[in-house]
Amino acid sequence: MPVPSIFRFFKGKKAQNKLQVQFPELKRVEHHFQCGRLDEAMREIEQLEKKDGITEYGRLNSQILKSILLTQMEEPMNGLTLAEQVLKESQEIGNPLLIVDAIISKVTAMIELGDLDNCIDLIQNGETYLRNMESGLKLEVPLRDSTFLHLKGKVFRKKGNLNGAIDCLETCLSIKEELGNPYGIADTLNEIGIILASKGDFNSALKKLNQSLIIFKKLENKSLIVKILNNIGMIHWQKGELDQALENYQKSLIISEALGKKRYNAVLSLNIGLIYRDRGEFKSAFESFQKALASFKELQRKTEIAICLNNIGHVHLIWGEPDLALHLFQQSLEISEELGNKQEIAVSFYNIGCAFEEKGELETALAFHKKSLILSEEIGNNLDIAISLYNLVSVSIFKGSMQEAHLYLQKLQELNDREKNKLIDQRYRVAKANVLRMSDRIISRAEAQQIYQEVVQEEIFNIELTVVALLELSEVLLLELQTTGNEDVLIEVRALLQQLFEIAKDQHSYFWLANAYWLQSKLALMELDLERAQELLTIAQTLAKDKGLENLASMILSEKESLINQISQWEMFVEQKPPINDILKLTRLEDLLERMIYKKIYLKEEEVLEYAAKAKQLVERLEKD
């Protein structure tokens, strides 16, 4: 953000030449701001205002700076109130430069508060003042012009117009470089990095963020170093590189705690919780989310409270407690509706839809996913639109409504054609393959298989999409095995499940690691290696239990006990040298893959018993045959 030129606080050009000697606070304020020492900058400004000789112009200019400082000091509502007051007074005296700076401070606060709808009109109003600036003030235009471009870029990013955001910010960066403004250059590089990550260009994003980090380190701006490290961590998290993400979050947290930044400490606790969640360490994730929630409640940060409630609810959903998750999602929704935060309302609608999916109430689930989609379309966030459409395709398939699935897939294709984004493109292709796989036509299923194969071989843009493609491809291959009886297909399946194992192991994703062991135990059974199957089930169950995956551990233990209880029947079954189709039916590998794909791993107790009973019945029937 720009620092209003505090060297214009006093009348007279000659006097300005003596300002650094007469008022040393001036240079210190700017230096404190650039270095992120906002409390000290605020104290200097307040002292400066008490000096003799300050003009009305200088007073208003100092209020503008105060507004920007308040927003950056996590008091955006106070910043907005002050900016509106100064804007009104500036308009009354008709000073165009003050009006422009007041608009900048107001838009800065509005963006922080999530009030994006009116920002562009306000920015355009400010740009009009700049274009009509008197010739004597033309030197003031470039810095403010670049600032408006920066603000537009942020608004476009938050509304999902990533291409528009990049265009604004690249032009902004060129102006900042011409002006030789290191703070502005680093700030803009950071914003560009965030957008490149949203477009799926993670390597370029990391390059921009690291360039920004180098500059802020030279400026010794620890506050912004905290944010850049957090942003770098978020990119590694998006890529599924959980160790690197955690390393950057922890570096950021050390600095943030030393600075006493309570809000950012809580933000980092929240983000670290996401790492634990994705690793499958749900108890640790739950504790991190609860810690963040307590801090946000103390700080009265309602938006972040709503975000924490959504994340805590998600853990309960993973634990197989959809009713408790639903209660938390609804609490989050109430807060977001009170604040009018459309982004978080859309997230809550999405999560509520997922809770109803888990409860098996698919019509209600679809209704909430549609609400989330409509709101995301109103906001204009293409990434969120893509996520909603993908989920609507998935639920429609699970519900057996292929007409609806095709409708949402068509919308997702249209979005993908408009928005060249790797994350959207991969999501579209997986959704397309999921629809094609349900077709009766061999050519369609073959196309689905080809898409899955492409996705699993690509760079991981979203670990969940890669895993889904991998599991879907495994299921397609098992269908081929059933049809042809060609046991060579098992070699391909084994390679895919080994790839899942390696991904989970590399990322310390304990949830998928436990599932990978479980799936490999199924393969061992298909190869009639009973000892190896039991060994892998033991590893899977122990890992799941150690990491707090209680429901998953219960499911695996049930299967292990079922296998042990039926070991004599299995041994007789092995001696019969059964055909591969009979083995496939008995192991129920396809059923397990489908449960993983549709996130139905966690069963109620009666379903666990039914699962074991069916396995026993199959063994007995095959033994009689």
C-alpha positions as CSV (number, residue, x, y, z in Angstrom):
1,M,0.0,0.0,0.0
2,P,1.2,3.6,-0.6
3,V,2.3,5.8,2.2
4,P,0.7,9.3,1.7
5,S,3.4,11.8,1.2
6,I,3.8,13.1,4.7
7,F,6.3,15.7,3.4
8,R,3.3,17.7,2.1
9,F,1.9,18.2,5.6
10,F,3.3,21.7,5.8
11,K,3.0,24.9,3.7
12,G,5.8,26.3,1.6
13,K,8.3,24.6,-0.7
14,K,11.2,26.1,1.1
15,A,10.0,24.8,4.4
16,Q,9.7,21.3,2.9
17,N,13.5,21.3,2.2
18,K,14.1,21.7,6.0
19,L,11.5,19.2,7.1
20,Q,13.9,16.3,7.8
21,V,15.9,18.5,10.2
22,Q,12.9,20.3,11.7
23,F,10.6,17.2,11.9
24,P,12.7,14.0,12.0
25,E,9.4,12.1,12.7
26,L,8.6,12.3,9.0
27,K,11.4,10.0,7.8
28,R,10.9,7.7,10.7
29,V,7.1,7.3,9.9
30,E,7.8,6.2,6.4
31,H,10.7,3.9,7.5
32,H,8.5,2.3,10.2
33,F,5.8,1.7,7.7
34,Q,8.1,0.1,5.1
35,C,9.6,-2.1,7.8
36,G,6.3,-3.2,9.2
37,R,6.6,-1.5,12.5
38,L,3.1,-0.2,12.4
39,D,2.7,0.6,16.1
40,E,5.7,2.8,16.0
41,A,4.5,4.5,12.8
42,M,1.2,5.2,14.5
43,R,2.9,6.8,17.5
44,E,5.1,9.0,15.3
45,I,2.1,10.2,13.3
46,E,0.1,11.1,16.5
47,Q,3.1,13.0,17.8
48,L,3.6,14.7,14.4
49,E,0.0,16.0,14.4
50,K,0.6,17.9,17.6
51,K,3.5,19.9,16.1
52,D,3.0,23.6,15.5
53,G,2.6,24.6,11.9
54,I,0.6,21.7,10.6
55,T,-2.0,22.6,8.0
56,E,-5.6,21.4,7.5
57,Y,-4.2,19.5,4.5
58,G,-1.6,17.9,6.6
59,R,-4.1,16.9,9.3
60,L,-6.4,15.2,6.7
61,N,-3.4,13.5,5.1
62,S,-2.3,12.1,8.5
63,Q,-5.8,10.8,9.0
64,I,-5.6,8.9,5.7
65,L,-2.3,7.4,6.8
66,K,-3.9,6.5,10.1
67,S,-6.8,4.7,8.2
68,I,-4.3,2.6,6.2
69,L,-2.4,1.8,9.4
70,L,-5.5,0.8,11.3
71,T,-6.5,-1.6,8.4
72,Q,-3.1,-3.2,8.4
73,M,-3.2,-3.4,12.2
74,E,-6.2,-5.6,11.9
75,E,-8.8,-2.9,12.7
76,P,-10.4,-2.5,9.2
77,M,-13.7,-1.3,10.5
78,N,-12.0,1.6,12.3
79,G,-9.9,2.2,9.2
80,L,-13.0,2.3,7.1
81,T,-14.8,4.7,9.4
82,L,-11.9,7.1,9.4
83,A,-11.4,6.9,5.6
84,E,-15.1,7.7,5.0
85,Q,-14.8,10.7,7.3
86,V,-11.7,12.0,5.6
87,L,-13.2,11.4,2.1
88,K,-16.2,13.5,3.1
89,E,-14.0,16.4,4.3
90,S,-11.7,16.2,1.3
91,Q,-14.7,16.4,-1.0
92,E,-16.0,19.4,0.9
93,I,-12.7,21.3,0.4
94,G,-12.4,20.0,-3.2
95,N,-8.8,18.7,-2.9
96,P,-8.4,16.0,-5.6
97,L,-5.2,14.5,-4.2
98,L,-6.7,14.1,-0.8
99,I,-9.8,12.6,-2.4
100,V,-7.8,10.0,-4.3
101,D,-5.8,9.0,-1.2
102,A,-9.0,8.8,0.9
103,I,-10.5,6.5,-1.7
104,I,-7.4,4.4,-1.6
105,S,-7.6,4.0,2.2
106,K,-11.4,3.3,2.0
107,V,-11.0,0.6,-0.7
108,T,-8.1,-1.0,1.3
109,A,-10.4,-1.4,4.3
110,M,-13.4,-2.6,2.2
111,I,-11.3,-5.4,0.7
112,E,-10.1,-6.5,4.1
113,L,-13.7,-6.5,5.3
114,G,-14.8,-8.6,2.2
115,D,-17.0,-5.8,0.9
116,L,-16.1,-6.2,-2.7
117,D,-19.2,-5.3,-4.6
118,N,-18.7,-1.5,-4.6
119,C,-14.9,-1.5,-4.8
120,I,-14.5,-1.3,-8.5
121,D,-16.9,1.7,-8.9
122,L,-15.0,3.5,-6.2
123,I,-11.6,2.7,-7.7
124,Q,-12.9,4.0,-11.1
125,N,-14.1,7.2,-9.4
126,G,-10.5,7.6,-8.0
127,E,-9.0,7.0,-11.4
128,T,-11.2,9.7,-12.9
129,Y,-9.8,12.2,-10.4
130,L,-6.3,11.1,-11.4
131,R,-6.9,11.6,-15.1
132,N,-8.2,15.1,-14.4
133,M,-5.3,16.0,-12.1
134,E,-3.8,19.5,-12.6
135,S,-0.5,19.6,-14.4
136,G,1.3,20.7,-11.3
137,L,0.3,17.4,-9.6
138,K,1.1,15.0,-12.5
139,L,4.1,13.7,-10.7
140,E,1.7,12.3,-8.0
141,V,-0.2,10.2,-10.5
142,P,2.1,7.1,-11.3
143,L,2.3,5.9,-7.6
144,R,-1.5,6.2,-7.1
145,D,-2.3,4.8,-10.6
146,S,-0.2,1.7,-9.7
147,T,-2.0,1.5,-6.3
148,F,-5.4,1.5,-8.0
149,L,-4.2,-1.3,-10.3
150,H,-3.0,-3.2,-7.3
151,L,-6.3,-2.8,-5.5
152,K,-8.3,-3.8,-8.6
153,G,-6.0,-6.9,-8.9
154,K,-6.9,-7.9,-5.4
155,V,-10.6,-7.4,-5.9
156,F,-10.6,-9.4,-9.2
157,R,-8.6,-12.2,-7.5
158,K,-11.1,-12.4,-4.7
159,K,-14.0,-12.5,-7.1
160,G,-12.3,-15.2,-9.2
161,N,-11.4,-13.1,-12.3
162,L,-7.8,-14.3,-12.3
163,N,-6.9,-13.1,-15.8
164,G,-8.2,-9.6,-15.1
165,A,-6.2,-9.6,-11.8
166,I,-3.0,-10.7,-13.5
167,D,-3.4,-8.0,-16.2
168,C,-3.8,-5.3,-13.5
169,L,-0.9,-6.5,-11.3
170,E,1.6,-6.9,-14.1
171,T,1.0,-3.3,-15.2
172,C,1.2,-2.3,-11.6
173,L,4.5,-4.1,-11.2
174,S,6.0,-2.3,-14.2
175,I,5.1,1.1,-12.7
176,K,6.5,0.1,-9.3
177,E,9.8,-1.0,-10.9
178,E,10.0,2.3,-12.9
179,L,9.4,4.2,-9.6
180,G,12.1,2.1,-7.8
181,N,9.6,1.3,-5.1
182,P,10.9,-1.9,-3.4
183,Y,8.0,-2.2,-0.9
184,G,5.5,-1.8,-3.7
185,I,7.4,-4.3,-5.9
186,A,7.5,-6.9,-3.2
187,D,3.8,-6.4,-2.3
188,T,2.8,-6.8,-6.0
189,L,5.0,-9.9,-6.5
190,N,3.2,-11.5,-3.5
191,E,-0.2,-10.8,-5.0
192,I,0.9,-12.1,-8.4
193,G,2.2,-15.3,-6.7
194,I,-1.1,-15.9,-5.0
195,I,-3.0,-15.6,-8.3
196,L,-0.5,-17.9,-10.2
197,A,-1.1,-20.5,-7.5
198,S,-4.8,-20.2,-8.0
199,K,-4.3,-20.8,-11.7
200,G,-2.3,-23.9,-10.9
201,D,1.1,-22.5,-12.0
202,F,2.7,-23.4,-8.7
203,N,6.3,-23.2,-9.8
204,S,5.9,-19.6,-11.1
205,A,4.0,-18.7,-8.0
206,L,6.7,-19.9,-5.7
207,K,9.3,-18.0,-7.8
208,K,7.3,-14.7,-7.4
209,L,6.8,-15.3,-3.6
210,N,10.4,-16.0,-3.0
211,Q,11.4,-12.8,-4.9
212,S,9.0,-10.9,-2.7
213,L,10.4,-12.6,0.4
214,I,14.0,-11.5,-0.5
215,I,12.9,-7.9,-0.7
216,F,10.9,-7.9,2.5
217,K,13.9,-9.5,4.3
218,K,16.1,-6.6,3.0
219,L,13.5,-4.2,4.3
220,E,13.4,-6.2,7.6
221,N,9.6,-6.1,7.4
222,K,8.9,-9.1,9.7
223,S,5.1,-8.6,9.5
224,L,5.1,-9.2,5.8
225,I,7.7,-11.9,6.0
226,V,5.2,-13.8,8.2
227,K,2.6,-13.4,5.5
228,I,4.8,-14.4,2.6
229,L,6.0,-17.6,4.4
230,N,2.4,-18.4,5.1
231,N,1.6,-18.0,1.4
232,I,4.5,-20.2,0.4
233,G,3.3,-22.8,2.8
234,M,-0.2,-22.6,1.3
235,I,1.1,-23.3,-2.1
236,H,3.0,-26.4,-0.9
237,W,-0.2,-27.4,0.9
238,Q,-2.2,-27.1,-2.4
239,K,0.4,-29.2,-4.1
240,G,0.1,-31.9,-1.5
241,E,3.7,-31.2,-0.3
242,L,2.7,-31.3,3.4
243,D,6.2,-31.4,4.9
244,Q,7.3,-28.2,3.0
245,A,4.0,-26.5,3.9
246,L,4.4,-27.3,7.6
247,E,8.0,-26.1,7.6
248,N,7.0,-22.7,6.2
249,Y,4.0,-22.4,8.5
250,Q,6.3,-23.1,11.5
251,K,8.9,-20.6,10.4
252,S,6.1,-18.0,10.0
253,L,4.7,-18.9,13.4
254,I,8.0,-18.4,15.2
255,I,8.3,-14.8,13.8
256,S,4.6,-14.1,14.4
257,E,4.8,-15.2,18.0
258,A,7.9,-13.0,18.6
259,L,6.0,-10.0,17.1
260,G,3.0,-10.8,19.3
261,K,0.6,-11.0,16.4
262,K,-2.3,-12.8,18.0
263,R,-4.5,-12.9,14.9
264,Y,-1.7,-14.3,12.6
265,N,-0.8,-16.8,15.3
266,A,-4.3,-18.1,15.1
267,V,-4.3,-18.1,11.3
268,L,-1.2,-20.2,11.3
269,S,-2.6,-22.5,13.9
270,L,-5.6,-23.0,11.6
271,N,-3.4,-23.7,8.6
272,I,-1.2,-26.1,10.6
273,G,-4.5,-27.9,11.5
274,L,-5.2,-28.3,7.8
275,I,-1.8,-30.1,7.4
276,Y,-2.6,-32.5,10.3
277,R,-6.1,-33.1,8.8
278,D,-4.7,-34.0,5.4
279,R,-2.1,-36.3,7.0
280,G,-4.9,-38.0,8.8
281,E,-3.8,-36.9,12.2
282,F,-7.3,-35.8,13.1
283,K,-6.8,-35.4,16.8
284,S,-3.9,-33.0,16.2
285,A,-6.0,-31.2,13.6
286,F,-8.9,-30.9,15.9
287,E,-6.7,-29.4,18.7
288,S,-5.1,-26.9,16.3
289,F,-8.6,-25.8,15.0
290,Q,-9.9,-25.5,18.6
291,K,-6.8,-23.4,19.6
292,A,-7.4,-21.1,16.6
293,L,-11.1,-20.8,17.4
294,A,-10.4,-19.8,21.0
295,S,-8.0,-17.1,19.8
296,F,-10.4,-15.8,17.2
297,K,-13.2,-15.6,19.8
298,E,-10.9,-13.6,22.1
299,L,-10.2,-11.3,19.3
300,Q,-13.9,-11.2,18.3
301,R,-13.0,-12.1,14.7
302,K,-16.3,-13.4,13.5
303,T,-15.2,-14.3,10.0
304,E,-12.4,-16.5,11.2
305,I,-14.7,-18.0,13.9
306,A,-16.9,-19.1,11.1
307,I,-14.0,-20.6,9.2
308,C,-12.8,-22.5,12.3
309,L,-16.3,-23.9,12.9
310,N,-16.4,-25.2,9.3
311,N,-13.0,-26.9,9.7
312,I,-13.9,-28.5,13.1
313,G,-17.1,-29.7,11.5
314,H,-15.1,-31.3,8.7
315,V,-13.1,-33.3,11.2
316,H,-16.3,-34.6,12.7
317,L,-17.5,-35.5,9.2
318,I,-14.3,-37.5,8.7
319,W,-14.8,-39.1,12.0
320,G,-18.2,-40.4,10.8
321,E,-20.3,-37.9,12.9
322,P,-22.4,-36.1,10.3
323,D,-25.0,-34.8,12.7
324,L,-22.4,-33.0,14.9
325,A,-20.6,-31.8,11.8
326,L,-23.9,-30.5,10.4
327,H,-24.6,-28.6,13.7
328,L,-21.2,-26.8,13.4
329,F,-21.6,-26.0,9.7
330,Q,-25.0,-24.4,10.5
331,Q,-23.4,-22.3,13.3
332,S,-20.8,-21.2,10.8
333,L,-23.5,-20.3,8.3
334,E,-25.4,-18.2,10.8
335,I,-22.3,-16.1,11.6
336,S,-21.5,-15.7,7.9
337,E,-25.1,-14.7,7.1
338,E,-25.0,-12.1,9.9
339,L,-21.8,-10.7,8.4
340,G,-23.1,-10.9,4.9
341,N,-19.9,-12.8,3.9
342,K,-20.9,-14.5,0.7
343,Q,-17.7,-16.4,0.3
344,E,-18.1,-18.2,3.7
345,I,-21.8,-18.6,3.2
346,A,-21.0,-20.5,0.0
347,V,-18.4,-22.7,1.9
348,S,-21.0,-23.5,4.6
349,F,-23.6,-24.5,2.0
350,Y,-21.0,-26.7,0.4
351,N,-20.1,-28.4,3.7
352,I,-23.8,-28.8,4.7
353,G,-24.3,-30.6,1.4
354,C,-21.4,-32.9,2.2
355,A,-22.9,-33.7,5.6
356,F,-26.2,-34.6,4.0
357,E,-24.3,-36.8,1.5
358,E,-22.8,-38.7,4.5
359,K,-26.2,-39.1,6.0
360,G,-27.4,-40.5,2.7
361,E,-29.9,-37.7,2.1
362,L,-28.8,-37.0,-1.5
363,E,-31.7,-34.8,-2.5
364,T,-31.0,-32.4,0.4
365,A,-27.3,-32.6,-0.4
366,L,-27.9,-31.6,-4.0
367,A,-30.1,-28.7,-2.9
368,F,-27.3,-27.3,-0.7
369,H,-24.6,-27.8,-3.3
370,K,-26.8,-25.9,-5.8
371,K,-27.1,-23.1,-3.3
372,S,-23.3,-23.0,-3.0
373,L,-23.0,-23.0,-6.8
374,I,-25.5,-20.1,-7.2
375,L,-23.7,-18.0,-4.6
376,S,-20.2,-18.8,-6.1
377,E,-21.6,-17.6,-9.5
378,E,-22.8,-14.4,-7.9
379,I,-19.4,-13.8,-6.4
380,G,-17.7,-14.7,-9.7
381,N,-15.1,-17.0,-8.2
382,N,-14.4,-19.5,-11.0
383,L,-12.4,-21.9,-8.8
384,D,-15.3,-22.3,-6.3
385,I,-17.7,-22.6,-9.2
386,A,-15.6,-25.5,-10.5
387,I,-15.5,-27.2,-7.1
388,S,-19.3,-26.9,-6.7
389,L,-20.0,-28.2,-10.3
390,Y,-17.6,-31.1,-9.8
391,N,-19.3,-32.1,-6.6
392,L,-22.7,-31.8,-8.2
393,V,-21.6,-34.2,-10.9
394,S,-20.3,-36.7,-8.3
395,V,-23.5,-36.6,-6.2
396,S,-25.7,-36.9,-9.3
397,I,-23.7,-40.0,-10.3
398,F,-23.9,-41.5,-6.9
399,K,-27.7,-40.7,-6.8
400,G,-28.0,-42.4,-10.2
401,S,-29.3,-39.3,-12.0
402,M,-27.0,-39.3,-15.1
403,Q,-29.1,-36.6,-16.8
404,E,-28.3,-34.1,-14.0
405,A,-24.6,-35.3,-14.0
406,H,-24.4,-34.5,-17.8
407,L,-26.0,-31.1,-17.2
408,Y,-23.4,-30.1,-14.5
409,L,-20.6,-31.5,-16.6
410,Q,-21.6,-29.4,-19.5
411,K,-21.5,-26.3,-17.3
412,L,-18.1,-27.3,-16.0
413,Q,-16.8,-27.8,-19.6
414,E,-18.0,-24.3,-20.5
415,L,-16.2,-22.9,-17.5
416,N,-13.1,-24.8,-18.4
417,D,-13.2,-23.5,-22.0
418,R,-13.4,-19.9,-20.8
419,E,-10.9,-20.1,-18.0
420,K,-7.5,-21.6,-18.8
421,N,-6.7,-22.9,-15.3
422,K,-4.8,-26.1,-14.6
423,L,-6.8,-26.8,-11.4
424,I,-10.2,-26.3,-13.2
425,D,-9.0,-28.3,-16.2
426,Q,-8.0,-31.3,-14.1
427,R,-11.2,-31.2,-12.1
428,Y,-13.2,-31.1,-15.3
429,R,-11.4,-34.0,-16.9
430,V,-11.8,-36.2,-13.8
431,A,-15.5,-35.3,-13.7
432,K,-15.8,-36.1,-17.4
433,A,-14.1,-39.5,-16.9
434,N,-16.5,-40.2,-13.9
435,V,-19.5,-39.7,-16.2
436,L,-18.0,-41.6,-19.1
437,R,-17.2,-44.6,-16.8
438,M,-21.0,-45.0,-16.1
439,S,-21.8,-45.4,-19.8
440,D,-22.8,-48.8,-21.3
441,R,-20.6,-48.1,-24.3
442,I,-17.1,-49.7,-24.3
443,I,-15.7,-46.7,-26.2
444,S,-16.8,-44.3,-23.5
445,R,-15.4,-46.4,-20.7
446,A,-12.1,-46.6,-22.7
447,E,-12.0,-42.8,-22.9
448,A,-12.6,-42.6,-19.2
449,Q,-9.7,-45.0,-18.6
450,Q,-7.4,-42.9,-20.8
451,I,-8.3,-39.7,-18.9
452,Y,-7.6,-41.4,-15.5
453,Q,-4.3,-42.6,-16.8
454,E,-3.3,-39.1,-17.9
455,V,-4.3,-37.5,-14.6
456,V,-2.4,-40.0,-12.4
457,Q,0.7,-39.4,-14.5
458,E,0.5,-35.6,-14.2
459,E,2.0,-33.3,-11.6
460,I,-0.2,-33.3,-8.5
461,F,-2.2,-30.1,-8.5
462,N,-4.7,-31.4,-6.0
463,I,-3.9,-34.6,-4.1
464,E,-7.6,-35.6,-3.8
465,L,-8.2,-35.4,-7.5
466,T,-5.1,-37.5,-8.2
467,V,-6.2,-40.1,-5.6
468,V,-9.7,-40.2,-7.0
469,A,-8.4,-40.7,-10.5
470,L,-6.1,-43.5,-9.2
471,L,-8.9,-45.3,-7.4
472,E,-11.3,-44.9,-10.3
473,L,-8.7,-46.3,-12.7
474,S,-8.2,-49.3,-10.4
475,E,-11.9,-49.9,-10.4
476,V,-12.1,-49.7,-14.2
477,L,-9.2,-52.2,-14.4
478,L,-11.0,-54.6,-12.0
479,L,-14.1,-54.4,-14.3
480,E,-11.8,-55.4,-17.2
481,L,-10.5,-58.3,-15.1
482,Q,-14.1,-59.4,-14.4
483,T,-14.9,-59.3,-18.1
484,T,-11.8,-60.8,-19.6
485,G,-10.4,-62.9,-16.7
486,N,-6.9,-61.6,-17.8
487,E,-4.9,-61.8,-14.6
488,D,-2.2,-59.5,-16.2
489,V,-4.6,-56.7,-15.3
490,L,-3.7,-57.3,-11.6
491,I,-0.1,-56.1,-12.4
492,E,-1.5,-52.7,-13.4
493,V,-3.7,-52.5,-10.3
494,R,-0.8,-53.5,-8.1
495,A,1.3,-50.7,-9.7
496,L,-1.5,-48.1,-9.1
497,L,-2.0,-49.1,-5.5
498,Q,1.8,-48.9,-5.0
499,Q,1.7,-45.4,-6.4
500,L,-1.1,-44.5,-3.9
501,F,1.2,-45.9,-1.2
502,E,4.2,-43.8,-2.3
503,I,2.1,-40.6,-2.5
504,A,0.7,-41.2,1.0
505,K,4.1,-42.1,2.4
506,D,5.9,-39.1,0.8
507,Q,3.3,-36.7,2.1
508,H,2.9,-38.4,5.5
509,S,-0.8,-38.7,4.7
510,Y,-1.7,-41.3,7.3
511,F,-5.3,-41.6,6.2
512,W,-4.4,-42.6,2.7
513,L,-1.4,-44.6,3.9
514,A,-3.7,-46.8,6.1
515,N,-6.1,-47.2,3.2
516,A,-3.2,-48.1,0.9
517,Y,-2.2,-50.9,3.3
518,W,-5.8,-52.1,3.4
519,L,-6.1,-52.1,-0.4
520,Q,-2.8,-54.0,-0.7
521,S,-4.1,-56.6,1.8
522,K,-7.0,-57.1,-0.7
523,L,-4.5,-57.7,-3.5
524,A,-2.7,-60.2,-1.3
525,L,-6.0,-62.1,-0.8
526,M,-6.6,-62.1,-4.5
527,E,-3.2,-63.7,-4.9
528,L,-4.3,-66.1,-2.1
529,D,-1.4,-65.1,0.1
530,L,-3.4,-65.3,3.4
531,E,-0.4,-64.6,5.6
532,R,0.6,-61.5,3.8
533,A,-3.0,-60.3,3.8
534,Q,-3.3,-60.6,7.6
535,E,0.1,-58.9,8.0
536,L,-1.0,-55.9,5.9
537,L,-4.3,-55.6,7.7
538,T,-2.5,-55.5,11.0
539,I,-0.2,-52.7,9.8
540,A,-3.2,-50.8,8.4
541,Q,-5.3,-51.2,11.6
542,T,-2.4,-50.2,13.9
543,L,-1.5,-47.1,11.9
544,A,-5.2,-46.0,11.8
545,K,-5.5,-46.5,15.5
546,D,-2.3,-44.7,16.4
547,K,-3.3,-41.7,14.3
548,G,-6.7,-41.4,15.8
549,L,-8.6,-42.8,12.8
550,E,-10.9,-44.7,15.1
551,N,-13.7,-45.5,12.6
552,L,-11.3,-46.6,9.9
553,A,-9.4,-48.7,12.5
554,S,-12.7,-50.3,13.5
555,M,-13.5,-51.2,9.9
556,I,-10.1,-52.7,9.2
557,L,-10.1,-54.6,12.5
558,S,-13.5,-56.0,11.6
559,E,-12.2,-57.3,8.3
560,K,-9.1,-58.7,10.0
561,E,-11.2,-60.6,12.5
562,S,-13.5,-61.9,9.8
563,L,-10.5,-63.2,7.9
564,I,-9.0,-64.9,11.0
565,N,-12.3,-66.5,11.9
566,Q,-12.7,-67.9,8.4
567,I,-9.1,-68.9,7.9
568,S,-9.9,-72.6,7.6
569,Q,-12.6,-71.9,4.9
570,W,-10.1,-69.7,3.1
571,E,-7.4,-72.4,3.1
572,M,-9.9,-74.9,1.6
573,F,-10.9,-72.2,-0.9
574,V,-7.2,-71.8,-1.9
575,E,-6.8,-75.6,-2.4
576,Q,-9.7,-75.4,-4.9
577,K,-7.7,-73.0,-7.2
578,P,-10.8,-70.9,-7.9
579,P,-11.2,-68.7,-11.0
580,I,-10.3,-65.1,-10.6
581,N,-13.9,-63.9,-10.8
582,D,-14.8,-65.9,-7.7
583,I,-11.7,-64.5,-5.9
584,L,-12.7,-61.0,-6.9
585,K,-16.2,-61.5,-5.5
586,L,-14.9,-62.8,-2.2
587,T,-12.3,-60.1,-1.6
588,R,-14.8,-57.3,-2.5
589,L,-11.9,-55.1,-3.6
590,E,-14.2,-53.3,-6.0
591,D,-16.7,-52.5,-3.2
592,L,-13.9,-51.0,-1.1
593,L,-12.6,-48.9,-3.9
594,E,-16.1,-47.5,-4.5
595,R,-16.4,-46.6,-0.8
596,M,-13.2,-44.8,-0.9
597,I,-14.1,-42.9,-4.1
598,Y,-17.4,-41.7,-2.7
599,K,-16.0,-41.1,0.8
600,K,-18.1,-43.8,2.4
601,I,-15.3,-45.6,4.3
602,Y,-16.9,-44.9,7.7
603,L,-19.8,-47.2,8.4
604,K,-22.2,-47.5,11.3
605,E,-21.7,-50.4,13.6
606,E,-24.5,-52.4,12.1
607,E,-23.0,-51.9,8.6
608,V,-19.7,-53.2,9.8
609,L,-21.4,-56.4,11.1
610,E,-23.3,-56.7,7.8
611,Y,-20.0,-56.3,5.9
612,A,-18.4,-59.1,7.8
613,A,-21.5,-61.4,7.5
614,K,-21.7,-61.0,3.8
615,A,-18.0,-62.0,3.5
616,K,-18.7,-65.1,5.6
617,Q,-21.8,-66.1,3.4
618,L,-19.7,-65.8,0.3
619,V,-17.0,-68.1,1.7
620,E,-19.6,-70.7,2.7
621,R,-21.4,-70.6,-0.6
622,L,-18.2,-70.9,-2.6
623,E,-17.1,-73.8,-0.4
624,K,-20.3,-75.7,-1.2
625,D,-19.9,-75.0,-4.9
